[in-house]
Amino acid sequence: MTEFFLWCTLIDGALLLWWTLWLMLAPQQVYRIQSRFFPLSRQRFDELMYGFLGFFKILFIVFNLVPYLVLVIIG
């Protein structure tokens, strides 16, 4: 189980980092691409993206990082 949660943590952590970097370094490009599929105002888009990013971060910590650390500690 420890190895499983290690890989889950690494993969989901990489996704979280990738998503964060895109929103920090190229927000206009992300908005332009996404606005083709979902017609949202820029303000609403920013609210949704940062909300989803925060939600994903919480899920990452609760369901990936914490179980991995617990398994390492008790292992």
C-alpha positions in Angstrom: 0.0 0.0 0.0 2.9 2.4 0.7 4.2 2.1 -2.8 0.7 2.6 -4.2 0.2 5.8 -2.2 3.7 7.0 -3.1 2.9 6.8 -6.8 -0.6 8.4 -6.3 1.1 11.2 -4.4 3.8 11.7 -7.0 1.4 11.7 -10.0 -1.3 13.8 -8.4 1.3 16.2 -7.0 2.7 16.6 -10.5 -0.7 17.3 -11.9 -1.3 19.9 -9.2 2.0 21.5 -9.9 1.4 21.5 -13.7 -2.1 23.1 -13.3 -0.7 25.7 -10.9 2.1 26.6 -13.1 -0.2 27.0 -16.2 -2.5 29.3 -14.2 0.4 31.4 -12.9 2.5 31.6 -16.0 0.0 31.6 -18.9 -3.4 32.6 -17.5 -4.6 34.4 -20.6 -3.7 31.4 -22.8 -5.6 29.0 -20.5 -8.6 31.3 -20.5 -8.5 31.7 -24.3 -8.4 27.9 -24.8 -11.1 27.2 -22.2 -13.4 30.0 -23.4 -13.8 28.2 -26.7 -15.6 25.4 -24.9 -17.3 27.3 -22.0 -18.4 30.9 -22.5 -17.5 32.5 -19.2 -16.4 36.0 -18.2 -12.8 36.3 -17.2 -13.7 37.0 -13.6 -15.9 34.0 -13.4 -13.3 31.8 -15.1 -10.7 32.9 -12.5 -13.0 32.2 -9.6 -13.8 28.7 -10.9 -10.2 27.8 -11.7 -8.9 28.9 -8.3 -11.8 27.2 -6.6 -11.1 23.9 -8.4 -7.4 24.3 -7.8 -8.1 24.7 -4.1 -10.5 21.8 -4.0 -8.0 19.5 -5.8 -5.3 20.6 -3.4 -7.5 19.6 -0.4 -8.3 16.2 -2.1 -4.7 15.7 -2.8 -3.6 16.2 0.8 -6.5 14.2 2.3 -6.5 11.3 0.0 -2.9 11.0 -1.2 -0.4 12.7 1.0 -1.8 12.0 4.4 -2.3 8.2 3.8 1.2 7.9 2.4 2.7 9.7 5.4 0.7 7.5 7.8 1.9 4.4 6.1 5.5 5.5 6.2 5.2 6.4 9.9 3.6 3.1 10.9 5.8 1.1 8.5 
